[in-house]
């Protein structure tokens, strides 16, 4: 295995760094077809495994990425910082190139059809569906951790991009969980429902050890 410094910018480091930057920019802009074009077969297979756990069946890569993005909410990919690349044949790793749950994480790449592409996440390989399910199941706790009368902007930041809604409601759906937030005229939240019932924040806080 060889280690290459990105500061020297030889190939394949410059190409790998470019792929990471374009992937993040496309994801951040919601350009799902472009995101899929930068994914290696292993990453697409991992994505499909995760999609099997979603309540919807998008059927193609772009639709699956969009659905996964909604489920992941604010825990989507962070802006990469590729400084060093370890290359091993057709595989490469940029150590600590992205942040996951507040900690540095490796970013993996594969060479396919002569191009470097984003590879499956080695930390979640084989369990991507469970990871998305866990994030969705955190939605009620995220709501209960907000102050009373949180704004629509604050709620969307905590739970992620809604899957639907109206002028005075937002809704999030995934893995069989359906949440609806209701807003006053000034767009402050006053109620969150799971299905037809209110979220029991006292129970959520107790389970989380906060009460």
MOWO-V594897 format. One record per backbone hydrogen bond with DSSP energy under -0.5 kcal/mol. NH is the residue of the N-H (numbers start at 1). CO is the residue of the C=O. E is the energy in kcal/mol with one decimal. If there is no record, write none. Layout:
NH;CO;E
NH;CO;E
//
This chain:
2;87;-2.1
4;85;-2.7
6;83;-3.3
8;5;-1.0
9;5;-0.6
13;10;-0.9
14;10;-1.5
16;12;-2.8
17;13;-2.9
18;14;-1.9
19;15;-2.2
20;16;-2.3
21;17;-2.2
22;18;-2.6
23;19;-2.5
24;20;-2.1
25;21;-2.4
26;22;-2.5
27;23;-2.5
28;24;-2.9
29;25;-1.6
30;27;-1.2
31;26;-2.8
32;30;-1.5
35;31;-2.1
36;32;-2.4
37;33;-1.7
38;34;-0.7
38;35;-1.2
39;36;-1.6
40;118;-3.5
43;40;-0.5
44;40;-2.1
45;41;-2.3
46;42;-2.0
47;43;-2.3
48;44;-2.4
49;45;-2.0
50;46;-2.1
51;47;-2.4
52;48;-1.3
53;50;-1.6
54;51;-1.2
64;60;-2.3
65;61;-2.8
66;62;-2.2
67;63;-2.1
68;64;-2.8
69;65;-2.6
70;66;-1.8
71;67;-2.0
72;68;-2.7
73;69;-1.9
75;72;-2.1
76;73;-1.0
81;97;-2.8
83;81;-0.8
85;4;-2.5
86;93;-3.2
87;2;-2.3
87;85;-0.6
88;91;-3.4
91;88;-1.5
92;109;-2.0
93;86;-2.2
94;107;-2.8
95;93;-0.7
97;94;-1.4
98;105;-1.9
100;103;-3.0
103;100;-1.7
105;98;-3.1
107;94;-1.7
109;92;-2.7
110;117;-2.3
111;90;-2.6
112;110;-0.6
112;115;-2.9
115;112;-1.7
117;110;-2.9
118;38;-3.0
119;108;-2.4
122;120;-0.6
124;121;-1.0
125;121;-1.0
127;124;-2.9
131;127;-2.1
132;128;-2.1
133;129;-2.4
134;130;-2.5
135;131;-1.8
136;132;-2.3
137;133;-2.4
138;134;-0.6
138;135;-0.8
139;136;-1.9
142;138;-2.5
143;139;-2.1
144;140;-2.3
145;141;-1.4
146;143;-1.3
150;147;-1.0
152;187;-1.8
155;151;-2.4
156;152;-2.6
157;153;-1.8
158;154;-1.8
159;155;-2.6
160;156;-2.2
163;171;-2.2
164;171;-1.5
166;169;-1.5
169;166;-0.7
170;181;-1.8
171;164;-2.6
172;179;-2.3
174;177;-2.0
177;174;-2.5
178;176;-0.5
179;172;-2.9
180;193;-2.0
181;170;-3.0
182;191;-2.5
183;168;-2.4
184;188;-2.8
187;184;-2.1
189;150;-3.5
190;182;-2.3
191;182;-1.0
193;180;-2.7
194;197;-3.4
195;178;-2.4
195;193;-0.6
196;194;-0.5
197;194;-1.9
199;192;-2.2
200;198;-0.5
201;199;-1.7
203;200;-0.7
204;200;-2.1
205;201;-3.1
206;202;-2.0
207;203;-2.4
208;204;-1.6
209;206;-1.2
210;205;-3.2
211;205;-0.7
//
